Amino acid sequence: MAKQKIVIKVSIMDNPKFRSKAMKIAVGISGVESAAIGGDNKDQIEVIGEVDPYKLAKQLRKRFCRAELVSVGPVEKKEEKKKEEAVVPCSCPLPYYGYPPPPPPPIPMCVTYPCQEPSPCSIM
C-alpha cells in the first residue's frame, strides 16, 4: 500500500475534548505517519500514511457515530528549495586586547668572515 492522504469529516468536533479523542483514535491506527485537524470549522482530520481509509473511518464511527470520508489521494511532495548562500570572508578587524601585538620574529642572518692565510694561531 502506498502512502496516501486521507481526509475525514467528523460532525461532532466542536468540543476540544472530542477533537483530542478523535486525534488519539487516528494516531492509534498502525501505519499513520501524521495527523492534523483541518477544515473551516476544524471538523476534519487529515491523516497521512499507509492506512486503510475504511478502517480509519470505521474506528471514528464507533466513537462519534458520524464520520464521512471526504477524500483519499496521493501525498503531495513539497519541493524544498535549498538556498545557496555565498560564503563571504569576514572583513572585521582583529580584536584588540589592550596591548600591542608581539613583534615579528627576527630574520636569521649568516655572517661570513674572510679566511686569513696563514693563521695567526698555531698549534705546534
C-alpha angles and dihedrals in degrees: 000000000000127000111272142174116239123191118195125181114216112193102208100054098116091105118073089220091059091047090054092049091048090051091050090053093048095047092044093067114094116250097035112134099177140357130192138175113240144151131092095286094030088250098127131081117210112202125186122194146066096308133141104243091210092057092048093050091046092053092049092047091055091061104029103026093218119064118149122197105229103176144347120194147136120291114262110232115224114223109221113205111211112219112224108214119199113236109235118193115238113260093189118129117251114265117267115220099189099268131076121260117262117269118259116266116269118263111244115239129197117219119196124197122208115252114249117217120226099027115235090219117072129182109207 
